[in-house]
């Protein structure tokens, strides 16, 4: 796709796709591998719902960032508060930071 045909912020949104998909994979792995802990803390249902909604809309990045991104960040903050997940969250947080940077650059 030619650079001049992209709307402002569209290039950054497209670049964020790989980080978002990687983030979803990592969060799904955490949900699968730490299900008991997440259920005890009451986070599993919230994480599952937001991951399902984002996965259903994975081709519509604008919808994800406008509608579901803040919910996902809230759940990630809850996960960060659990010391048992400290090692698992390093890569998740790196993806979140990259997406936030691209969102800021692209203004979406």
C-alpha positions, 0 to 999 in steps of 0.5 A, a space after each residue: 500500500 502506498 504511503 500517500 494513500 494512508 489516512 493520518 494515523 493509519 500506518 501506526 494502527 497497522 503497525 500496532 496489529 502485530 503487537 496486539 496479536 502478540 499481546 492476545 497470545 500472551 494473555 491467552 497463555 496466561 489465562 490457560 496456564 494460571 487459570 486457578 489463580 485468576 479464578 481465585 482472584 476473580 480476574 479470569 471472567 473479565 480477562 476471558 470476556 475482553 479477550 473474546 471481544 477483541 478476538 471477534 473484532 481482530 480485523 477492526 483495529 479502530 473498533 478495538 482501540 475505541 471500544 475495548 482497549 481501556 477495558 483490556 488495560 484495566 485487566 492488565 493492571 489487575 494482572 500486574 498487581 499479582 506478584 505470582 504473575 510478575 515473570 509472565 507480565 514482562 512481555 505483556 507490558 512491553 507489548 502494551 507500551 509499544 501499542 501505547 506509543 503507536 497510539 500516541 504517534 498515530 492519534 487513535 
